[in-house]
Amino acid sequence: MQTQILDVQGMSCDACVGHVTRALRGLGGVLSAAVSLSDHEAIVVYDPAAVQVSQMLEAVADEGYVAAPRA
Protein backbone atom coordinates (compact mmCIF):
# COMPACT_ATOMS: atom_id res chain seq x y z
CA MET A 1 0.00 0.00 0.00
CA GLN A 2 1.07 3.55 -0.68
CA THR A 3 -0.18 6.95 0.41
CA GLN A 4 -0.50 9.87 -1.99
CA ILE A 5 -1.44 13.42 -1.05
CA LEU A 6 -3.25 15.32 -3.78
CA ASP A 7 -3.64 19.08 -3.82
CA VAL A 8 -7.24 19.72 -4.91
CA GLN A 9 -8.37 23.09 -6.25
CA GLY A 10 -11.93 24.24 -6.84
CA MET A 11 -13.63 22.85 -3.73
CA SER A 12 -15.77 25.43 -1.96
CA CYS A 13 -18.23 23.46 0.19
CA ASP A 14 -18.95 20.14 1.87
CA ALA A 15 -20.75 18.91 -1.25
CA CYS A 16 -17.51 19.41 -3.18
CA VAL A 17 -15.68 17.30 -0.60
CA GLY A 18 -18.30 14.60 -1.06
CA HIS A 19 -17.89 14.60 -4.85
CA VAL A 20 -14.11 14.26 -4.64
CA THR A 21 -14.33 11.61 -1.91
CA ARG A 22 -16.80 9.48 -3.88
CA ALA A 23 -14.75 9.82 -7.06
CA LEU A 24 -11.59 8.61 -5.36
CA ARG A 25 -13.21 5.85 -3.30
CA GLY A 26 -14.95 4.62 -6.43
CA LEU A 27 -11.66 3.64 -8.01
CA GLY A 28 -10.64 0.01 -7.68
CA GLY A 29 -7.49 -0.19 -5.61
CA VAL A 30 -8.24 2.85 -3.45
CA LEU A 31 -8.51 1.70 0.16
CA SER A 32 -9.30 5.09 1.68
CA ALA A 33 -9.60 8.73 0.72
CA ALA A 34 -9.75 11.53 3.30
CA VAL A 35 -10.59 14.88 1.70
CA SER A 36 -10.12 18.19 3.52
CA LEU A 37 -11.84 21.38 2.40
CA SER A 38 -9.76 23.60 4.67
CA ASP A 39 -6.45 22.10 3.52
CA HIS A 40 -7.53 21.68 -0.13
CA GLU A 41 -6.13 18.18 -0.17
CA ALA A 42 -6.97 14.52 -0.42
CA ILE A 43 -4.96 11.83 1.36
CA VAL A 44 -5.35 8.59 -0.56
CA VAL A 45 -4.20 5.13 0.53
CA TYR A 46 -4.06 2.83 -2.47
CA ASP A 47 -2.63 -0.30 -4.05
CA PRO A 48 -0.25 0.84 -6.81
CA ALA A 49 -0.69 -2.49 -8.57
CA ALA A 50 -4.40 -1.75 -9.02
CA VAL A 51 -4.65 2.02 -9.54
CA GLN A 52 -2.32 4.77 -10.71
CA VAL A 53 -2.11 8.37 -9.52
CA SER A 54 -3.05 9.49 -13.04
CA GLN A 55 -6.37 7.66 -12.65
CA MET A 56 -7.01 9.51 -9.39
CA LEU A 57 -6.33 12.85 -11.08
CA GLU A 58 -8.70 11.93 -13.92
CA ALA A 59 -11.45 10.87 -11.50
CA VAL A 60 -11.20 14.20 -9.67
CA ALA A 61 -11.16 16.10 -12.98
CA ASP A 62 -14.30 14.25 -14.09
CA GLU A 63 -16.03 15.80 -11.06
CA GLY A 64 -14.94 19.29 -12.14
CA TYR A 65 -11.95 19.86 -9.84
CA VAL A 66 -8.23 20.14 -10.45
CA ALA A 67 -5.86 17.81 -8.58
CA ALA A 68 -2.11 17.51 -8.59
CA PRO A 69 0.15 15.11 -6.71
CA ARG A 70 2.06 16.69 -3.85
CA ALA A 71 5.75 15.84 -3.97
mmCIF file of the N, C-alpha and C atoms, coordinates in Angstrom:
data_MODEL
# 
_entry.id   MODEL 
# 
loop_
_atom_site.group_PDB 
_atom_site.id 
_atom_site.type_symbol 
_atom_site.label_atom_id 
_atom_site.label_alt_id 
_atom_site.label_comp_id 
_atom_site.label_asym_id 
_atom_site.label_entity_id 
_atom_site.label_seq_id 
_atom_site.pdbx_PDB_ins_code 
_atom_site.Cartn_x 
_atom_site.Cartn_y 
_atom_site.Cartn_z 
_atom_site.occupancy 
_atom_site.B_iso_or_equiv 
_atom_site.pdbx_formal_charge 
_atom_site.auth_seq_id 
_atom_site.auth_comp_id 
_atom_site.auth_asym_id 
_atom_site.auth_atom_id 
_atom_site.pdbx_PDB_model_num 
ATOM 1   N N  . MET A 1 1  ? 0.835   -1.178 0.000   1.00 0.00 ? 1  MET A N  1 
ATOM 2   C CA . MET A 1 1  ? 0.000   0.000  0.000   1.00 0.00 ? 1  MET A CA 1 
ATOM 3   C C  . MET A 1 1  ? 0.884   1.246  0.000   1.00 0.00 ? 1  MET A C  1 
ATOM 4   N N  . GLN A 1 2  ? 0.383   2.269  -0.654  1.00 0.00 ? 2  GLN A N  1 
ATOM 5   C CA . GLN A 1 2  ? 1.068   3.552  -0.678  1.00 0.00 ? 2  GLN A CA 1 
ATOM 6   C C  . GLN A 1 2  ? 0.085   4.651  -0.310  1.00 0.00 ? 2  GLN A C  1 
ATOM 7   N N  . THR A 1 3  ? 0.631   5.783  0.111   1.00 0.00 ? 3  THR A N  1 
ATOM 8   C CA . THR A 1 3  ? -0.176  6.953  0.413   1.00 0.00 ? 3  THR A CA 1 
ATOM 9   C C  . THR A 1 3  ? 0.238   8.076  -0.513  1.00 0.00 ? 3  THR A C  1 
ATOM 10  N N  . GLN A 1 4  ? -0.751  8.736  -1.111  1.00 0.00 ? 4  GLN A N  1 
ATOM 11  C CA . GLN A 1 4  ? -0.502  9.875  -1.994  1.00 0.00 ? 4  GLN A CA 1 
ATOM 12  C C  . GLN A 1 4  ? -1.335  11.048 -1.509  1.00 0.00 ? 4  GLN A C  1 
ATOM 13  N N  . ILE A 1 5  ? -0.705  12.201 -1.365  1.00 0.00 ? 5  ILE A N  1 
ATOM 14  C CA . ILE A 1 5  ? -1.441  13.415 -1.046  1.00 0.00 ? 5  ILE A CA 1 
ATOM 15  C C  . ILE A 1 5  ? -1.656  14.175 -2.348  1.00 0.00 ? 5  ILE A C  1 
ATOM 16  N N  . LEU A 1 6  ? -2.900  14.545 -2.593  1.00 0.00 ? 6  LEU A N  1 
ATOM 17  C CA . LEU A 1 6  ? -3.252  15.320 -3.777  1.00 0.00 ? 6  LEU A CA 1 
ATOM 18  C C  . LEU A 1 6  ? -3.674  16.722 -3.341  1.00 0.00 ? 6  LEU A C  1 
ATOM 19  N N  . ASP A 1 7  ? -3.139  17.721 -3.993  1.00 0.00 ? 7  ASP A N  1 
ATOM 20  C CA . ASP A 1 7  ? -3.641  19.083 -3.817  1.00 0.00 ? 7  ASP A CA 1 
ATOM 21  C C  . ASP A 1 7  ? -4.857  19.208 -4.715  1.00 0.00 ? 7  ASP A C  1 
ATOM 22  N N  . VAL A 1 8  ? -5.991  19.631 -4.150  1.00 0.00 ? 8  VAL A N  1 
ATOM 23  C CA . VAL A 1 8  ? -7.239  19.716 -4.908  1.00 0.00 ? 8  VAL A CA 1 
ATOM 24  C C  . VAL A 1 8  ? -7.724  21.164 -4.915  1.00 0.00 ? 8  VAL A C  1 
ATOM 25  N N  . GLN A 1 9  ? -7.901  21.710 -6.091  1.00 0.00 ? 9  GLN A N  1 
ATOM 26  C CA . GLN A 1 9  ? -8.374  23.087 -6.249  1.00 0.00 ? 9  GLN A CA 1 
ATOM 27  C C  . GLN A 1 9  ? -9.813  23.080 -6.766  1.00 0.00 ? 9  GLN A C  1 
ATOM 28  N N  . GLY A 1 10 ? -10.565 24.079 -6.346  1.00 0.00 ? 10 GLY A N  1 
ATOM 29  C CA . GLY A 1 10 ? -11.928 24.245 -6.837  1.00 0.00 ? 10 GLY A CA 1 
ATOM 30  C C  . GLY A 1 10 ? -13.005 23.832 -5.856  1.00 0.00 ? 10 GLY A C  1 
ATOM 31  N N  . MET A 1 11 ? -12.627 23.229 -4.723  1.00 0.00 ? 11 MET A N  1 
ATOM 32  C CA . MET A 1 11 ? -13.626 22.846 -3.733  1.00 0.00 ? 11 MET A CA 1 
ATOM 33  C C  . MET A 1 11 ? -14.005 24.070 -2.909  1.00 0.00 ? 11 MET A C  1 
ATOM 34  N N  . SER A 1 12 ? -15.319 24.265 -2.715  1.00 0.00 ? 12 SER A N  1 
ATOM 35  C CA . SER A 1 12 ? -15.770 25.432 -1.961  1.00 0.00 ? 12 SER A CA 1 
ATOM 36  C C  . SER A 1 12 ? -16.792 25.100 -0.874  1.00 0.00 ? 12 SER A C  1 
ATOM 37  N N  . CYS A 1 13 ? -17.203 23.818 -0.786  1.00 0.00 ? 13 CYS A N  1 
ATOM 38  C CA . CYS A 1 13 ? -18.228 23.457 0.193   1.00 0.00 ? 13 CYS A CA 1 
ATOM 39  C C  . CYS A 1 13 ? -18.137 21.968 0.514   1.00 0.00 ? 13 CYS A C  1 
ATOM 40  N N  . ASP A 1 14 ? -18.949 21.543 1.477   1.00 0.00 ? 14 ASP A N  1 
ATOM 41  C CA . ASP A 1 14 ? -18.953 20.138 1.869   1.00 0.00 ? 14 ASP A CA 1 
ATOM 42  C C  . ASP A 1 14 ? -19.422 19.222 0.744   1.00 0.00 ? 14 ASP A C  1 
ATOM 43  N N  . ALA A 1 15 ? -20.301 19.721 -0.112  1.00 0.00 ? 15 ALA A N  1 
ATOM 44  C CA . ALA A 1 15 ? -20.749 18.912 -1.247  1.00 0.00 ? 15 ALA A CA 1 
ATOM 45  C C  . ALA A 1 15 ? -19.580 18.621 -2.184  1.00 0.00 ? 15 ALA A C  1 
ATOM 46  N N  . CYS A 1 16 ? -18.699 19.600 -2.345  1.00 0.00 ? 16 CYS A N  1 
ATOM 47  C CA . CYS A 1 16 ? -17.507 19.407 -3.177  1.00 0.00 ? 16 CYS A CA 1 
ATOM 48  C C  . CYS A 1 16 ? -16.639 18.295 -2.595  1.00 0.00 ? 16 CYS A C  1 
ATOM 49  N N  . VAL A 1 17 ? -16.458 18.337 -1.283  1.00 0.00 ? 17 VAL A N  1 
ATOM 50  C CA . VAL A 1 17 ? -15.679 17.298 -0.601  1.00 0.00 ? 17 VAL A CA 1 
ATOM 51  C C  . VAL A 1 17 ? -16.293 15.933 -0.875  1.00 0.00 ? 17 VAL A C  1 
ATOM 52  N N  . GLY A 1 18 ? -17.605 15.856 -0.794  1.00 0.00 ? 18 GLY A N  1 
ATOM 53  C CA . GLY A 1 18 ? -18.298 14.595 -1.061  1.00 0.00 ? 18 GLY A CA 1 
ATOM 54  C C  . GLY A 1 18 ? -18.074 14.101 -2.475  1.00 0.00 ? 18 GLY A C  1 
ATOM 55  N N  . HIS A 1 19 ? -18.107 14.999 -3.445  1.00 0.00 ? 19 HIS A N  1 
ATOM 56  C CA . HIS A 1 19 ? -17.886 14.604 -4.846  1.00 0.00 ? 19 HIS A CA 1 
ATOM 57  C C  . HIS A 1 19 ? -16.491 14.032 -5.032  1.00 0.00 ? 19 HIS A C  1 
ATOM 58  N N  . VAL A 1 20 ? -15.493 14.715 -4.492  1.00 0.00 ? 20 VAL A N  1 
ATOM 59  C CA . VAL A 1 20 ? -14.109 14.258 -4.635  1.00 0.00 ? 20 VAL A CA 1 
ATOM 60  C C  . VAL A 1 20 ? -13.906 12.940 -3.891  1.00 0.00 ? 20 VAL A C  1 
ATOM 61  N N  . THR A 1 21 ? -14.458 12.836 -2.695  1.00 0.00 ? 21 THR A N  1 
ATOM 62  C CA . THR A 1 21 ? -14.327 11.611 -1.912  1.00 0.00 ? 21 THR A CA 1 
ATOM 63  C C  . THR A 1 21 ? -14.927 10.427 -2.646  1.00 0.00 ? 21 THR A C  1 
ATOM 64  N N  . ARG A 1 22 ? -16.145 10.569 -3.155  1.00 0.00 ? 22 ARG A N  1 
ATOM 65  C CA . ARG A 1 22 ? -16.804 9.475  -3.879  1.00 0.00 ? 22 ARG A CA 1 
ATOM 66  C C  . ARG A 1 22 ? -16.032 9.105  -5.140  1.00 0.00 ? 22 ARG A C  1 
ATOM 67  N N  . ALA A 1 23 ? -15.509 10.097 -5.841  1.00 0.00 ? 23 ALA A N  1 
ATOM 68  C CA . ALA A 1 23 ? -14.755 9.820  -7.063  1.00 0.00 ? 23 ALA A CA 1 
ATOM 69  C C  . ALA A 1 23 ? -13.518 8.981  -6.760  1.00 0.00 ? 23 ALA A C  1 
ATOM 70  N N  . LEU A 1 24 ? -12.804 9.342  -5.703  1.00 0.00 ? 24 LEU A N  1 
ATOM 71  C CA . LEU A 1 24 ? -11.586 8.611  -5.358  1.00 0.00 ? 24 LEU A CA 1 
ATOM 72  C C  . LEU A 1 24 ? -11.899 7.230  -4.799  1.00 0.00 ? 24 LEU A C  1 
ATOM 73  N N  . ARG A 1 25 ? -12.864 7.154  -3.902  1.00 0.00 ? 25 ARG A N  1 
ATOM 74  C CA . ARG A 1 25 ? -13.209 5.855  -3.300  1.00 0.00 ? 25 ARG A CA 1 
ATOM 75  C C  . ARG A 1 25 ? -13.832 4.904  -4.313  1.00 0.00 ? 25 ARG A C  1 
ATOM 76  N N  . GLY A 1 26 ? -14.343 5.447  -5.400  1.00 0.00 ? 26 GLY A N  1 
ATOM 77  C CA . GLY A 1 26 ? -14.952 4.617  -6.435  1.00 0.00 ? 26 GLY A CA 1 
ATOM 78  C C  . GLY A 1 26 ? -13.948 3.916  -7.323  1.00 0.00 ? 26 GLY A C  1 
ATOM 79  N N  . LEU A 1 27 ? -12.695 4.277  -7.204  1.00 0.00 ? 27 LEU A N  1 
ATOM 80  C CA . LEU A 1 27 ? -11.661 3.636  -8.005  1.00 0.00 ? 27 LEU A CA 1 
ATOM 81  C C  . LEU A 1 27 ? -11.231 2.324  -7.371  1.00 0.00 ? 27 LEU A C  1 
ATOM 82  N N  . GLY A 1 28 ? -11.163 1.273  -8.176  1.00 0.00 ? 28 GLY A N  1 
ATOM 83  C CA . GLY A 1 28 ? -10.644 0.008  -7.681  1.00 0.00 ? 28 GLY A CA 1 
ATOM 84  C C  . GLY A 1 28 ? -9.198  0.181  -7.257  1.00 0.00 ? 28 GLY A C  1 
ATOM 85  N N  . GLY A 1 29 ? -8.851  -0.319 -6.105  1.00 0.00 ? 29 GLY A N  1 
ATOM 86  C CA . GLY A 1 29 ? -7.490  -0.194 -5.607  1.00 0.00 ? 29 GLY A CA 1 
ATOM 87  C C  . GLY A 1 29 ? -7.312  0.912  -4.589  1.00 0.00 ? 29 GLY A C  1 
ATOM 88  N N  . VAL A 1 30 ? -8.299  1.803  -4.473  1.00 0.00 ? 30 VAL A N  1 
ATOM 89  C CA . VAL A 1 30 ? -8.240  2.853  -3.450  1.00 0.00 ? 30 VAL A CA 1 
ATOM 90  C C  . VAL A 1 30 ? -8.846  2.293  -2.169  1.00 0.00 ? 30 VAL A C  1 
ATOM 91  N N  . LEU A 1 31 ? -8.050  2.247  -1.115  1.00 0.00 ? 31 LEU A N  1 
ATOM 92  C CA . LEU A 1 31 ? -8.513  1.702  0.158   1.00 0.00 ? 31 LEU A CA 1 
ATOM 93  C C  . LEU A 1 31 ? -9.188  2.758  1.006   1.00 0.00 ? 31 LEU A C  1 
ATOM 94  N N  . SER A 1 32 ? -8.670  3.998  0.944   1.00 0.00 ? 32 SER A N  1 
ATOM 95  C CA . SER A 1 32 ? -9.301  5.088  1.681   1.00 0.00 ? 32 SER A CA 1 
ATOM 96  C C  . SER A 1 32 ? -8.941  6.416  1.036   1.00 0.00 ? 32 SER A C  1 
ATOM 97  N N  . ALA A 1 33 ? -9.824  7.372  1.218   1.00 0.00 ? 33 ALA A N  1 
ATOM 98  C CA . ALA A 1 33 ? -9.599  8.732  0.721   1.00 0.00 ? 33 ALA A CA 1 
ATOM 99  C C  . ALA A 1 33 ? -10.183 9.690  1.753   1.00 0.00 ? 33 ALA A C  1 
ATOM 100 N N  . ALA A 1 34 ? -9.326  10.525 2.326   1.00 0.00 ? 34 ALA A N  1 
ATOM 101 C CA . ALA A 1 34 ? -9.745  11.532 3.299   1.00 0.00 ? 34 ALA A CA 1 
ATOM 102 C C  . ALA A 1 34 ? -9.536  12.901 2.650   1.00 0.00 ? 34 ALA A C  1 
ATOM 103 N N  . VAL A 1 35 ? -10.639 13.604 2.416   1.00 0.00 ? 35 VAL A N  1 
ATOM 104 C CA . VAL A 1 35 ? -10.586 14.881 1.702   1.00 0.00 ? 35 VAL A CA 1 
ATOM 105 C C  . VAL A 1 35 ? -10.853 16.011 2.688   1.00 0.00 ? 35 VAL A C  1 
ATOM 106 N N  . SER A 1 36 ? -10.005 17.047 2.627   1.00 0.00 ? 36 SER A N  1 
ATOM 107 C CA . SER A 1 36 ? -10.119 18.192 3.524   1.00 0.00 ? 36 SER A CA 1 
ATOM 108 C C  . SER A 1 36 ? -10.397 19.457 2.728   1.00 0.00 ? 36 SER A C  1 
ATOM 109 N N  . LEU A 1 37 ? -11.506 20.109 3.036   1.00 0.00 ? 37 LEU A N  1 
ATOM 110 C CA . LEU A 1 37 ? -11.845 21.377 2.398   1.00 0.00 ? 37 LEU A CA 1 
ATOM 111 C C  . LEU A 1 37 ? -10.888 22.470 2.849   1.00 0.00 ? 37 LEU A C  1 
ATOM 112 N N  . SER A 1 38 ? -10.599 22.522 4.144   1.00 0.00 ? 38 SER A N  1 
ATOM 113 C CA . SER A 1 38 ? -9.755  23.604 4.668   1.00 0.00 ? 38 SER A CA 1 
ATOM 114 C C  . SER A 1 38 ? -8.309  23.510 4.184   1.00 0.00 ? 38 SER A C  1 
ATOM 115 N N  . ASP A 1 39 ? -7.828  22.284 3.975   1.00 0.00 ? 39 ASP A N  1 
ATOM 116 C CA . ASP A 1 39 ? -6.446  22.103 3.518   1.00 0.00 ? 39 ASP A CA 1 
ATOM 117 C C  . ASP A 1 39 ? -6.346  21.950 2.002   1.00 0.00 ? 39 ASP A C  1 
ATOM 118 N N  . HIS A 1 40 ? -7.490  21.870 1.333   1.00 0.00 ? 40 HIS A N  1 
ATOM 119 C CA . HIS A 1 40 ? -7.531  21.683 -0.127  1.00 0.00 ? 40 HIS A CA 1 
ATOM 120 C C  . HIS A 1 40 ? -6.685  20.491 -0.543  1.00 0.00 ? 40 HIS A C  1 
ATOM 121 N N  . GLU A 1 41 ? -6.921  19.357 0.137   1.00 0.00 ? 41 GLU A N  1 
ATOM 122 C CA . GLU A 1 41 ? -6.134  18.180 -0.167  1.00 0.00 ? 41 GLU A CA 1 
ATOM 123 C C  . GLU A 1 41 ? -6.950  16.910 0.004   1.00 0.00 ? 41 GLU A C  1 
ATOM 124 N N  . ALA A 1 42 ? -6.427  15.852 -0.603  1.00 0.00 ? 42 ALA A N  1 
ATOM 125 C CA . ALA A 1 42 ? -6.970  14.515 -0.417  1.00 0.00 ? 42 ALA A CA 1 
ATOM 126 C C  . ALA A 1 42 ? -5.806  13.598 -0.070  1.00 0.00 ? 42 ALA A C  1 
ATOM 127 N N  . ILE A 1 43 ? -5.967  12.812 0.977   1.00 0.00 ? 43 ILE A N  1 
ATOM 128 C CA . ILE A 1 43 ? -4.963  11.831 1.359   1.00 0.00 ? 43 ILE A CA 1 
ATOM 129 C C  . ILE A 1 43 ? -5.523  10.464 0.974   1.00 0.00 ? 43 ILE A C  1 
ATOM 130 N N  . VAL A 1 44 ? -4.841  9.828  0.034   1.00 0.00 ? 44 VAL A N  1 
ATOM 131 C CA . VAL A 1 44 ? -5.352  8.593  -0.556  1.00 0.00 ? 44 VAL A CA 1 
ATOM 132 C C  . VAL A 1 44 ? -4.401  7.442  -0.233  1.00 0.00 ? 44 VAL A C  1 
ATOM 133 N N  . VAL A 1 45 ? -4.947  6.363  0.318   1.00 0.00 ? 45 VAL A N  1 
ATOM 134 C CA . VAL A 1 45 ? -4.199  5.130  0.531   1.00 0.00 ? 45 VAL A CA 1 
ATOM 135 C C  . VAL A 1 45 ? -4.662  4.165  -0.551  1.00 0.00 ? 45 VAL A C  1 
ATOM 136 N N  . TYR A 1 46 ? -3.693  3.624  -1.294  1.00 0.00 ? 46 TYR A N  1 
ATOM 137 C CA . TYR A 1 46 ? -4.059  2.827  -2.467  1.00 0.00 ? 46 TYR A CA 1 
ATOM 138 C C  . TYR A 1 46 ? -3.049  1.721  -2.741  1.00 0.00 ? 46 TYR A C  1 
ATOM 139 N N  . ASP A 1 47 ? -3.472  0.792  -3.581  1.00 0.00 ? 47 ASP A N  1 
ATOM 140 C CA . ASP A 1 47 ? -2.628  -0.302 -4.048  1.00 0.00 ? 47 ASP A CA 1 
ATOM 141 C C  . ASP A 1 47 ? -2.090  0.094  -5.416  1.00 0.00 ? 47 ASP A C  1 
ATOM 142 N N  . PRO A 1 48 ? -0.789  0.386  -5.533  1.00 0.00 ? 48 PRO A N  1 
ATOM 143 C CA . PRO A 1 48 ? -0.253  0.845  -6.811  1.00 0.00 ? 48 PRO A CA 1 
ATOM 144 C C  . PRO A 1 48 ? -0.309  -0.207 -7.916  1.00 0.00 ? 48 PRO A C  1 
ATOM 145 N N  . ALA A 1 49 ? -0.538  -1.456 -7.555  1.00 0.00 ? 49 ALA A N  1 
ATOM 146 C CA . ALA A 1 49 ? -0.686  -2.492 -8.569  1.00 0.00 ? 49 ALA A CA 1 
ATOM 147 C C  . ALA A 1 49 ? -2.077  -2.445 -9.203  1.00 0.00 ? 49 ALA A C  1 
ATOM 148 N N  . ALA A 1 50 ? -3.012  -1.771 -8.537  1.00 0.00 ? 50 ALA A N  1 
ATOM 149 C CA . ALA A 1 50 ? -4.396  -1.754 -9.017  1.00 0.00 ? 50 ALA A CA 1 
ATOM 150 C C  . ALA A 1 50 ? -4.843  -0.406 -9.558  1.00 0.00 ? 50 ALA A C  1 
ATOM 151 N N  . VAL A 1 51 ? -4.220  0.681  -9.113  1.00 0.00 ? 51 VAL A N  1 
ATOM 152 C CA . VAL A 1 51 ? -4.648  2.016  -9.545  1.00 0.00 ? 51 VAL A CA 1 
ATOM 153 C C  . VAL A 1 51 ? -3.432  2.940  -9.585  1.00 0.00 ? 51 VAL A C  1 
ATOM 154 N N  . GLN A 1 52 ? -3.419  3.824  -10.554 1.00 0.00 ? 52 GLN A N  1 
ATOM 155 C CA . GLN A 1 52 ? -2.320  4.772  -10.711 1.00 0.00 ? 52 GLN A CA 1 
ATOM 156 C C  . GLN A 1 52 ? -2.768  6.164  -10.281 1.00 0.00 ? 52 GLN A C  1 
ATOM 157 N N  . VAL A 1 53 ? -1.800  6.995  -9.916  1.00 0.00 ? 53 VAL A N  1 
ATOM 158 C CA . VAL A 1 53 ? -2.107  8.371  -9.517  1.00 0.00 ? 53 VAL A CA 1 
ATOM 159 C C  . VAL A 1 53 ? -2.803  9.105  -10.660 1.00 0.00 ? 53 VAL A C  1 
ATOM 160 N N  . SER A 1 54 ? -2.413  8.835  -11.889 1.00 0.00 ? 54 SER A N  1 
ATOM 161 C CA . SER A 1 54 ? -3.050  9.493  -13.041 1.00 0.00 ? 54 SER A CA 1 
ATOM 162 C C  . SER A 1 54 ? -4.540  9.199  -13.095 1.00 0.00 ? 54 SER A C  1 
ATOM 163 N N  . GLN A 1 55 ? -4.943  8.009  -12.686 1.00 0.00 ? 55 GLN A N  1 
ATOM 164 C CA . GLN A 1 55 ? -6.367  7.665  -12.654 1.00 0.00 ? 55 GLN A CA 1 
ATOM 165 C C  . GLN A 1 55 ? -7.090  8.460  -11.573 1.00 0.00 ? 55 GLN A C  1 
ATOM 166 N N  . MET A 1 56 ? -6.421  8.700  -10.452 1.00 0.00 ? 56 MET A N  1 
ATOM 167 C CA . MET A 1 56 ? -7.010  9.515  -9.391  1.00 0.00 ? 56 MET A CA 1 
ATOM 168 C C  . MET A 1 56 ? -7.233  10.938 -9.891  1.00 0.00 ? 56 MET A C  1 
ATOM 169 N N  . LEU A 1 57 ? -6.225  11.485 -10.559 1.00 0.00 ? 57 LEU A N  1 
ATOM 170 C CA . LEU A 1 57 ? -6.333  12.849 -11.084 1.00 0.00 ? 57 LEU A CA 1 
ATOM 171 C C  . LEU A 1 57 ? -7.478  12.953 -12.084 1.00 0.00 ? 57 LEU A C  1 
ATOM 172 N N  . GLU A 1 58 ? -7.619  11.942 -12.922 1.00 0.00 ? 58 GLU A N  1 
ATOM 173 C CA . GLU A 1 58 ? -8.697  11.931 -13.917 1.00 0.00 ? 58 GLU A CA 1 
ATOM 174 C C  . GLU A 1 58 ? -10.065 11.839 -13.249 1.00 0.00 ? 58 GLU A C  1 
ATOM 175 N N  . ALA A 1 59 ? -10.174 11.014 -12.209 1.00 0.00 ? 59 ALA A N  1 
ATOM 176 C CA . ALA A 1 59 ? -11.453 10.874 -11.498 1.00 0.00 ? 59 ALA A CA 1 
ATOM 177 C C  . ALA A 1 59 ? -11.865 12.186 -10.859 1.00 0.00 ? 59 ALA A C  1 
ATOM 178 N N  . VAL A 1 60 ? -10.910 12.901 -10.279 1.00 0.00 ? 60 VAL A N  1 
ATOM 179 C CA . VAL A 1 60 ? -11.197 14.202 -9.669  1.00 0.00 ? 60 VAL A CA 1 
ATOM 180 C C  . VAL A 1 60 ? -11.578 15.210 -10.757 1.00 0.00 ? 60 VAL A C  1 
ATOM 181 N N  . ALA A 1 61 ? -10.863 15.190 -11.872 1.00 0.00 ? 61 ALA A N  1 
ATOM 182 C CA . ALA A 1 61 ? -11.160 16.102 -12.984 1.00 0.00 ? 61 ALA A CA 1 
ATOM 183 C C  . ALA A 1 61 ? -12.553 15.848 -13.548 1.00 0.00 ? 61 ALA A C  1 
ATOM 184 N N  . ASP A 1 62 ? -12.958 14.588 -13.592 1.00 0.00 ? 62 ASP A N  1 
ATOM 185 C CA . ASP A 1 62 ? -14.299 14.246 -14.092 1.00 0.00 ? 62 ASP A CA 1 
ATOM 186 C C  . ASP A 1 62 ? -15.393 14.865 -13.231 1.00 0.00 ? 62 ASP A C  1 
ATOM 187 N N  . GLU A 1 63 ? -15.080 15.157 -11.968 1.00 0.00 ? 63 GLU A N  1 
ATOM 188 C CA . GLU A 1 63 ? -16.035 15.800 -11.063 1.00 0.00 ? 63 GLU A CA 1 
ATOM 189 C C  . GLU A 1 63 ? -15.974 17.328 -11.151 1.00 0.00 ? 63 GLU A C  1 
ATOM 190 N N  . GLY A 1 64 ? -15.020 17.853 -11.940 1.00 0.00 ? 64 GLY A N  1 
ATOM 191 C CA . GLY A 1 64 ? -14.936 19.294 -12.144 1.00 0.00 ? 64 GLY A CA 1 
ATOM 192 C C  . GLY A 1 64 ? -13.911 20.015 -11.291 1.00 0.00 ? 64 GLY A C  1 
ATOM 193 N N  . TYR A 1 65 ? -12.985 19.263 -10.689 1.00 0.00 ? 65 TYR A N  1 
ATOM 194 C CA . TYR A 1 65 ? -11.953 19.862 -9.835  1.00 0.00 ? 65 TYR A CA 1 
ATOM 195 C C  . TYR A 1 65 ? -10.577 19.573 -10.425 1.00 0.00 ? 65 TYR A C  1 
ATOM 196 N N  . VAL A 1 66 ? -9.594  20.318 -9.949  1.00 0.00 ? 66 VAL A N  1 
ATOM 197 C CA . VAL A 1 66 ? -8.228  20.137 -10.446 1.00 0.00 ? 66 VAL A CA 1 
ATOM 198 C C  . VAL A 1 66 ? -7.386  19.562 -9.307  1.00 0.00 ? 66 VAL A C  1 
ATOM 199 N N  . ALA A 1 67 ? -6.724  18.440 -9.583  1.00 0.00 ? 67 ALA A N  1 
ATOM 200 C CA . ALA A 1 67 ? -5.864  17.806 -8.583  1.00 0.00 ? 67 ALA A CA 1 
ATOM 201 C C  . ALA A 1 67 ? -4.472  17.652 -9.140  1.00 0.00 ? 67 ALA A C  1 
ATOM 202 N N  . ALA A 1 68 ? -3.503  17.729 -8.232  1.00 0.00 ? 68 ALA A N  1 
ATOM 203 C CA . ALA A 1 68 ? -2.106  17.508 -8.594  1.00 0.00 ? 68 ALA A CA 1 
ATOM 204 C C  . ALA A 1 68 ? -1.440  16.758 -7.454  1.00 0.00 ? 68 ALA A C  1 
ATOM 205 N N  . PRO A 1 69 ? -0.554  15.834 -7.776  1.00 0.00 ? 69 PRO A N  1 
ATOM 206 C CA . PRO A 1 69 ? 0.146   15.113 -6.713  1.00 0.00 ? 69 PRO A CA 1 
ATOM 207 C C  . PRO A 1 69 ? 1.104   16.045 -5.975  1.00 0.00 ? 69 PRO A C  1 
ATOM 208 N N  . ARG A 1 70 ? 1.108   15.931 -4.665  1.00 0.00 ? 70 ARG A N  1 
ATOM 209 C CA . ARG A 1 70 ? 2.058   16.687 -3.852  1.00 0.00 ? 70 ARG A CA 1 
ATOM 210 C C  . ARG A 1 70 ? 3.341   15.873 -3.769  1.00 0.00 ? 70 ARG A C  1 
ATOM 211 N N  . ALA A 1 71 ? 4.449   16.530 -3.982  1.00 0.00 ? 71 ALA A N  1 
ATOM 212 C CA . ALA A 1 71 ? 5.747   15.838 -3.975  1.00 0.00 ? 71 ALA A CA 1 
ATOM 213 C C  . ALA A 1 71 ? 6.119   15.363 -2.586  1.00 0.00 ? 71 ALA A C  1 
# 
